[in-house]
Amino acid sequence: MHDTYLWADSTPVLDYSDANYSSVEQLLRDLRYKKDGKPVDKWSYISTIKEYKDFFEEGVYIGYGFRMHHDSDLNKTKIAFVYPSSPADKAGLKRSDEILKIGDMNISEFLHPKDKNVSNPFGEQKVGVVTTLRLKSTDGSIRDVSMTKEKVDTVTVLHKSVLVKNGVKIGYLVFQSFIAPSREELDLAFEYFKKEGIEELVLDLRYNGGGRVDIANHLASLIGGFRVESKIFTSFTYNRKYQHNANSLAFEQTPVYSVSLEKVVVLGTEDTCSASELVVNSLQASVTGMDVVLIGGKTCGKPVGMIGSDFCDKHIAPIEFKIVNADGYGDYFGGMVPTCNVSDDLSRDFGDDREAMLKEALFYLENGRCSSNRARSLDINKYNCLLKGFQREIGAY
C-alpha cells in the first residue's frame, strides 16, 4: 500500500500493532485512499488465495448462487438472478421473487440495521452453512425455503436471445462477470449471434461488477470485430514510482465469432463497474467509429484496477493502475451517465421486451432517442451496494 498502490503517496502511516488491528482486512480498510475524509477507494480487498483463484480462474465460489436487488420504485427487495444448478436454483428461487425475511431477520432490518455490528444473516463462507428465506411469488403466494451453501459454478452468460424489430435482428446478451471461463461462454453466445445475423446488440451489464481486463478486451473485440482491430483498447498508468510501466493494450485481431457491429446499447446500473465500464469506454472512443449508448442508471465509477499479489495464504488486491480509452478519457469516478434513465424492472424476466430497461433500449435503437417518460434523472439506489470486498467481485451470495 506504500509501494505499488495507485495512491501510495497518500497512504497513511499507522501503528500496525495487534492492539490496534486484529486482522489484515481491518488494517487495509484504514490504509485505503480517502479524500476530505470520504473514501475514494471502495474496492481494494483481501481474500484467500484459494477463493481468488477458484473464482477468477475456475468460476467457482462457495455460496447459494443468487443475487438480490432492491426495487426503489416499489420499495421491495427481489431476487435478481439465480445460477443454474445452484442451491438457490434447487430451492426454487426465481427472478422477481420478493424476499420478506432472511432467517429470523426481516428484510427491512437487513437494509437498515440498527446495530452496525449485526451478524451476516447468510453466515460464513463455508460449505454446509444453512440459510432460510421467506419469499413472496409474483402470484402472491408466500413460501419458506432452505438452502445449504456449496461450491457454485458461476454462469456468466445469464441469457442470450435474438429479437426482431421492424425487420432488424437485435442480439440481447445478459453478461454477469469477466472471469476465465467467460471466454468460452462468450464465444458460444457470439457464434449464435453470428449465425443469426444480428445487426445491432443490447448488452446487458446491469449486475456486472467487472473482473479480468483480457476478458473485457475479448468481449469488446467480439462486438467491434474489424471496426476495432489493431486499435487501442485501453492504456494503463501507474503511480509516480512506477510511471515507467505505462503501456497500452490493443483490441484483439478480429475473433472468429466477431459481429463487427456499428450500433450497441449497453444496459447499466450502479452495479455496473470496472471491466464493464472499461468495455463501454473503450468502444465509445472515436477511433472505433461505433455508436455505443448507455441506458439505465449511472454506473459505479471505477476507472482503475488491480494486479494483486499473494502473501501467506492470502491475496491482496489493491488499486494499482488507472485506465483510459484511445481518446485518453477515463475520468468517470463519479460514474458514467446514461443517455436515457430507466430503473431495473425486477417484475419481468430477461429477454421479455416489456421489461423496462430492454424496452427502452429497443425504443432507442428504433428511434434514436429516449422515450418521452424516460429522460428524467434517477437517484443512485444505496441499498444495492450490499456486497463488499471480494463478495462484490463475485457479485452474488
C-alpha positions as CSV (number, residue, x, y, z in Angstrom):
1,M,0.0,0.0,0.0
2,H,3.0,2.3,0.3
3,D,4.6,0.9,-2.9
4,T,2.5,-0.1,-5.9
5,Y,-0.8,1.3,-4.7
6,L,-2.1,3.9,-7.1
7,W,-2.4,6.5,-4.3
8,A,0.8,5.3,-2.4
9,D,1.8,8.9,-1.8
10,S,-1.3,9.4,0.3
11,T,-1.2,6.1,2.2
12,P,-1.2,6.9,5.9
13,V,1.5,5.7,8.3
14,L,-0.3,3.7,11.0
15,D,0.5,1.8,14.1
16,Y,0.2,-1.8,12.8
17,S,0.3,-3.4,16.2
18,D,-2.0,-6.2,17.2
19,A,-3.5,-4.0,19.8
20,N,-5.0,-1.7,17.1
21,Y,-5.6,-4.3,14.3
22,S,-6.8,-7.8,14.9
23,S,-6.8,-8.7,11.2
24,V,-5.1,-7.6,7.9
25,E,-8.5,-6.9,6.4
26,Q,-9.2,-4.4,9.2
27,L,-5.9,-2.7,8.6
28,L,-6.5,-2.5,4.8
29,R,-9.7,-0.5,5.4
30,D,-7.7,2.2,7.2
31,L,-5.0,2.3,4.5
32,R,-7.4,2.8,1.6
33,Y,-7.3,6.3,0.0
34,K,-9.7,8.9,1.3
35,K,-10.2,12.5,0.2
36,D,-11.6,15.1,2.6
37,G,-12.4,12.2,4.9
38,K,-14.5,10.4,2.3
39,P,-13.5,7.1,0.8
40,V,-12.3,7.2,-2.8
41,D,-11.1,3.7,-2.9
42,K,-14.1,1.4,-2.2
43,W,-12.6,-1.6,-3.9
44,S,-9.2,-2.8,-2.6
45,Y,-9.7,-6.0,-0.7
46,I,-8.1,-9.1,0.7
47,S,-9.2,-12.7,0.1
48,T,-7.7,-16.1,0.5
49,I,-5.5,-17.3,-2.4
50,K,-7.9,-20.2,-2.9
51,E,-11.0,-18.1,-3.1
52,Y,-9.4,-15.7,-5.5
53,K,-8.1,-18.5,-7.9
54,D,-11.2,-20.6,-7.6
55,F,-13.4,-17.7,-8.8
56,F,-11.3,-15.8,-11.3
57,E,-9.7,-18.9,-12.9
58,E,-12.3,-21.7,-12.4
59,G,-15.5,-19.6,-11.9
60,V,-16.3,-21.4,-8.6
61,Y,-17.2,-19.9,-5.2
62,I,-18.9,-21.1,-2.0
63,G,-22.4,-19.7,-1.6
64,Y,-26.1,-20.1,-2.6
65,G,-25.9,-18.9,-6.2
66,F,-28.3,-16.0,-6.3
67,R,-28.3,-12.2,-6.3
68,M,-30.9,-9.9,-4.7
69,H,-31.7,-6.3,-5.7
70,H,-33.8,-3.6,-4.1
71,D,-36.6,-2.1,-6.2
72,S,-36.6,1.5,-5.2
73,D,-39.8,2.3,-7.1
74,L,-41.8,-0.4,-5.2
75,N,-39.6,-0.4,-2.0
76,K,-39.2,-4.2,-2.3
77,T,-36.2,-6.5,-2.3
78,K,-36.3,-9.2,-5.0
79,I,-34.3,-12.0,-6.5
80,A,-32.3,-10.5,-9.4
81,F,-31.0,-13.8,-10.9
82,V,-30.2,-17.4,-10.0
83,Y,-27.3,-19.5,-11.2
84,P,-28.5,-22.8,-12.8
85,S,-27.9,-26.0,-10.6
86,S,-27.0,-23.8,-7.6
87,P,-28.6,-24.3,-4.1
88,A,-30.8,-21.3,-4.8
89,D,-32.0,-22.9,-8.1
90,K,-32.6,-26.3,-6.4
91,A,-34.6,-24.4,-3.7
92,G,-36.8,-22.9,-6.5
93,L,-35.8,-19.3,-6.3
94,K,-36.8,-17.3,-9.4
95,R,-36.1,-13.7,-10.6
96,S,-38.9,-11.5,-9.4
97,D,-39.5,-13.4,-6.1
98,E,-39.7,-10.9,-3.3
99,I,-37.6,-11.5,-0.1
100,L,-39.6,-10.9,3.1
101,K,-37.2,-12.5,5.6
102,I,-33.6,-13.8,5.8
103,G,-33.5,-16.3,8.6
104,D,-35.2,-14.6,11.5
105,M,-34.4,-11.1,10.2
106,N,-37.0,-9.1,8.3
107,I,-35.6,-7.6,5.1
108,S,-36.0,-4.1,6.5
109,E,-33.6,-5.0,9.3
110,F,-31.1,-6.2,6.8
111,L,-31.3,-2.9,4.7
112,H,-31.5,-0.6,7.7
113,P,-29.5,-2.3,10.5
114,K,-29.8,-0.5,13.9
115,D,-26.8,-2.4,15.1
116,K,-23.9,-1.8,12.7
117,N,-22.2,-5.0,14.0
118,V,-25.2,-7.2,13.2
119,S,-24.0,-10.6,12.0
120,N,-24.3,-11.6,8.4
121,P,-27.6,-13.5,8.1
122,F,-26.1,-15.5,5.2
123,G,-23.4,-16.9,7.5
124,E,-19.8,-17.8,6.9
125,Q,-18.4,-18.7,3.5
126,K,-18.3,-22.4,4.3
127,V,-19.8,-25.4,2.7
128,G,-22.7,-26.7,4.8
129,V,-24.0,-23.3,6.2
130,V,-27.8,-23.2,6.0
131,T,-30.0,-20.2,5.4
132,T,-33.7,-19.9,5.2
133,L,-35.6,-17.3,3.2
134,R,-39.3,-16.3,3.3
135,L,-40.3,-15.4,-0.3
136,K,-43.4,-14.0,-2.0
137,S,-44.0,-15.1,-5.5
138,T,-45.4,-12.9,-8.3
139,D,-48.8,-14.7,-7.8
140,G,-48.9,-13.5,-4.1
141,S,-48.2,-16.9,-2.5
142,I,-45.7,-17.0,0.4
143,R,-43.2,-19.8,1.0
144,D,-40.2,-20.6,3.1
145,V,-37.2,-22.2,1.5
146,S,-34.0,-23.6,3.0
147,M,-30.6,-23.6,1.2
148,T,-27.2,-25.1,2.1
149,K,-24.0,-23.5,0.9
150,E,-21.9,-25.5,-1.5
151,K,-19.5,-24.8,-4.4
152,V,-21.3,-22.8,-7.0
153,D,-20.4,-22.8,-10.7
154,T,-20.7,-19.3,-12.0
155,V,-22.6,-18.9,-15.2
156,T,-21.5,-15.6,-16.7
157,V,-23.8,-15.5,-19.8
158,L,-27.2,-15.5,-17.9
159,H,-29.3,-15.0,-21.1
160,K,-28.9,-14.7,-24.9
161,S,-31.6,-14.3,-27.5
162,V,-32.4,-12.5,-30.7
163,L,-35.3,-10.2,-31.1
164,V,-36.6,-8.9,-34.5
165,K,-38.0,-5.4,-34.6
166,N,-39.1,-3.8,-37.8
167,G,-37.1,-6.4,-39.7
168,V,-33.9,-5.7,-37.8
169,K,-32.3,-8.6,-35.9
170,I,-31.1,-7.4,-32.4
171,G,-29.0,-9.6,-30.2
172,Y,-29.6,-9.5,-26.5
173,L,-26.9,-10.6,-24.1
174,V,-27.0,-10.6,-20.3
175,F,-23.4,-10.9,-19.1
176,Q,-22.6,-11.2,-15.4
177,S,-18.8,-11.3,-14.8
178,F,-15.4,-11.2,-16.5
179,I,-13.6,-14.4,-15.4
180,A,-11.6,-17.0,-17.3
181,P,-14.5,-19.4,-18.1
182,S,-16.3,-16.4,-19.6
183,R,-14.2,-16.6,-22.8
184,E,-15.8,-19.9,-23.9
185,E,-19.3,-18.7,-22.8
186,L,-18.9,-15.5,-24.9
187,D,-17.6,-17.4,-27.9
188,L,-20.7,-19.7,-27.8
189,A,-23.0,-16.7,-27.5
190,F,-21.5,-14.8,-30.3
191,E,-21.3,-17.9,-32.5
192,Y,-25.1,-18.0,-32.0
193,F,-25.4,-14.2,-32.8
194,K,-23.3,-14.5,-35.9
195,K,-25.3,-17.5,-37.3
196,E,-28.5,-15.5,-36.6
197,G,-27.0,-12.5,-38.5
198,I,-27.7,-9.8,-35.8
199,E,-27.4,-6.2,-36.9
200,E,-27.5,-4.5,-33.5
201,L,-26.9,-5.5,-29.9
202,V,-28.3,-4.8,-26.5
203,L,-25.5,-5.7,-24.0
204,D,-27.0,-6.1,-20.5
205,L,-24.3,-5.4,-17.8
206,R,-26.7,-4.2,-15.1
207,Y,-25.3,-6.5,-12.5
208,N,-21.8,-6.9,-13.8
209,G,-19.2,-5.7,-11.3
210,G,-16.2,-6.4,-13.5
211,G,-13.2,-8.8,-13.5
212,R,-10.4,-9.5,-15.9
213,V,-9.2,-7.0,-18.4
214,D,-8.3,-9.7,-21.0
215,I,-11.9,-10.9,-20.9
216,A,-13.2,-7.3,-21.3
217,N,-11.0,-6.9,-24.3
218,H,-12.3,-10.2,-25.8
219,L,-15.9,-9.1,-25.4
220,A,-15.3,-5.7,-26.9
221,S,-13.4,-7.3,-29.8
222,L,-16.2,-9.8,-30.4
223,I,-18.6,-6.8,-30.7
224,G,-16.4,-4.4,-32.7
225,G,-14.7,-7.0,-34.9
226,F,-12.9,-5.5,-37.9
227,R,-14.0,-2.0,-36.9
228,V,-11.7,-2.0,-33.9
229,E,-8.9,-4.4,-35.0
230,S,-5.4,-3.2,-34.0
231,K,-6.7,0.0,-32.4
232,I,-6.1,0.9,-28.8
233,F,-8.5,-0.9,-26.4
234,T,-7.1,0.8,-23.3
235,S,-4.0,2.4,-21.8
236,F,-2.7,1.9,-18.2
237,T,-1.0,4.5,-16.0
238,Y,0.6,3.8,-12.6
239,N,1.7,5.8,-9.6
240,R,4.7,8.2,-9.6
241,K,7.2,5.4,-8.7
242,Y,6.1,3.1,-11.5
243,Q,5.4,5.6,-14.3
244,H,7.8,3.7,-16.5
245,N,5.4,0.7,-16.6
246,A,2.7,2.8,-18.5
247,N,1.6,0.8,-21.6
248,S,-1.4,0.2,-23.9
249,L,-3.4,-2.8,-24.9
250,A,-4.8,-3.2,-28.4
251,F,-8.1,-4.8,-29.4
252,E,-7.8,-8.4,-30.4
253,Q,-7.3,-9.4,-34.1
254,T,-10.8,-10.0,-35.3
255,P,-12.1,-13.0,-33.3
256,V,-13.7,-15.9,-35.3
257,Y,-17.2,-15.1,-34.0
258,S,-17.0,-11.3,-34.0
259,V,-20.0,-9.5,-35.4
260,S,-18.4,-6.1,-36.2
261,L,-21.4,-4.0,-35.1
262,E,-21.9,-0.3,-35.6
263,K,-24.7,0.2,-33.1
264,V,-24.7,-1.1,-29.5
265,V,-26.9,-0.2,-26.5
266,V,-25.5,-1.1,-23.1
267,L,-27.7,-1.5,-20.0
268,G,-26.1,-0.4,-16.8
269,T,-26.8,0.5,-13.2
270,E,-24.8,1.5,-10.1
271,D,-23.6,-2.1,-10.0
272,T,-22.1,-1.9,-13.5
273,C,-18.5,-1.5,-12.6
274,S,-14.8,-1.7,-13.5
275,A,-14.3,-4.0,-16.6
276,S,-17.9,-3.4,-17.6
277,E,-17.3,0.3,-17.7
278,L,-14.0,-0.4,-19.5
279,V,-15.9,-2.1,-22.3
280,V,-18.2,0.9,-22.7
281,N,-15.5,3.5,-22.5
282,S,-13.2,1.7,-25.0
283,L,-15.9,1.1,-27.6
284,Q,-17.1,4.7,-27.3
285,A,-13.6,6.0,-28.3
286,S,-13.7,8.0,-31.5
287,V,-11.3,5.5,-33.2
288,T,-13.9,2.8,-33.3
289,G,-16.5,4.8,-35.3
290,M,-19.2,2.9,-33.4
291,D,-22.4,4.3,-31.9
292,V,-22.4,3.0,-28.3
293,V,-25.0,4.3,-25.9
294,L,-25.5,3.7,-22.2
295,I,-29.1,3.3,-20.9
296,G,-30.3,2.7,-17.3
297,G,-28.6,4.3,-14.3
298,K,-25.3,6.0,-13.5
299,T,-22.5,3.3,-13.3
300,C,-20.3,2.8,-10.2
301,G,-17.4,4.9,-11.4
302,K,-14.3,2.7,-11.3
303,P,-11.7,3.7,-14.0
304,V,-9.0,1.8,-12.0
305,G,-7.9,-1.7,-11.5
306,M,-5.8,-4.3,-9.6
307,I,-2.9,-6.5,-10.3
308,G,-2.5,-8.0,-6.8
309,S,-0.1,-10.3,-5.1
310,D,-0.1,-13.2,-2.6
311,F,1.2,-13.3,0.9
312,C,1.0,-16.3,3.3
313,D,-2.4,-17.9,2.3
314,K,-4.0,-14.6,1.3
315,H,-4.3,-12.5,-1.8
316,I,-4.3,-8.7,-1.6
317,A,-5.9,-6.8,-4.5
318,P,-5.1,-3.1,-4.1
319,I,-5.9,-0.5,-6.8
320,E,-2.7,-0.3,-8.8
321,F,-3.5,1.3,-12.1
322,K,-5.8,3.8,-13.9
323,I,-7.3,3.1,-17.3
324,V,-8.2,5.4,-20.2
325,N,-9.5,4.8,-23.7
326,A,-7.9,5.6,-27.1
327,D,-9.0,9.2,-26.7
328,G,-7.3,9.5,-23.3
329,Y,-10.6,9.6,-21.4
330,G,-11.1,7.8,-18.2
331,D,-12.3,10.4,-15.7
332,Y,-15.5,8.8,-14.6
333,F,-15.0,8.3,-10.9
334,G,-18.5,9.9,-10.5
335,G,-19.9,7.1,-12.7
336,M,-20.8,7.1,-16.4
337,V,-24.0,9.0,-17.0
338,P,-26.7,7.2,-19.1
339,T,-28.3,8.8,-22.2
340,C,-31.7,7.5,-21.1
341,N,-32.5,6.9,-17.4
342,V,-34.6,3.9,-16.5
343,S,-34.8,1.6,-13.4
344,D,-34.2,-2.1,-13.3
345,D,-37.5,-3.8,-13.8
346,L,-37.5,-6.8,-11.5
347,S,-41.1,-7.8,-12.3
348,R,-40.1,-9.4,-15.6
349,D,-37.6,-11.9,-16.8
350,F,-34.5,-11.3,-19.0
351,G,-35.4,-11.2,-22.7
352,D,-39.0,-10.0,-22.1
353,D,-39.3,-7.0,-24.4
354,R,-41.7,-5.4,-21.9
355,E,-39.0,-5.3,-19.2
356,A,-38.4,-1.6,-18.7
357,M,-34.6,-1.5,-19.4
358,L,-34.8,-3.7,-22.5
359,K,-37.9,-1.9,-23.7
360,E,-36.1,1.4,-23.5
361,A,-33.1,0.0,-25.3
362,L,-35.3,-1.2,-28.2
363,F,-37.1,2.1,-28.4
364,Y,-33.7,3.9,-28.6
365,L,-32.4,1.6,-31.3
366,E,-35.5,2.2,-33.4
367,N,-36.0,6.0,-32.8
368,G,-32.5,7.3,-31.9
369,R,-33.9,9.0,-28.7
370,C,-35.2,8.3,-25.3
371,S,-38.9,7.6,-24.8
372,S,-40.8,10.7,-23.6
373,N,-41.1,9.4,-20.0
374,R,-37.5,8.2,-19.7
375,A,-35.4,11.3,-19.8
376,R,-35.7,12.0,-16.1
377,S,-32.8,11.7,-13.6
378,L,-32.7,8.8,-11.2
379,D,-31.0,8.7,-7.8
380,I,-28.4,6.0,-7.1
381,N,-30.0,3.2,-5.1
382,K,-27.8,2.9,-2.0
383,Y,-29.3,-0.4,-0.9
384,N,-28.0,-2.2,-3.9
385,C,-24.3,-1.8,-2.9
386,L,-24.7,-4.6,-0.3
387,L,-21.9,-6.7,-1.5
388,K,-18.5,-5.8,0.0
389,G,-14.9,-6.7,-0.7
390,F,-14.3,-10.0,-2.5
391,Q,-18.0,-10.7,-2.4
392,R,-18.5,-7.7,-4.6
393,E,-16.2,-9.2,-7.1
394,I,-18.3,-12.4,-7.1
395,G,-21.5,-10.4,-7.4
396,A,-23.8,-13.0,-5.8
397,Y,-24.5,-14.7,-2.5
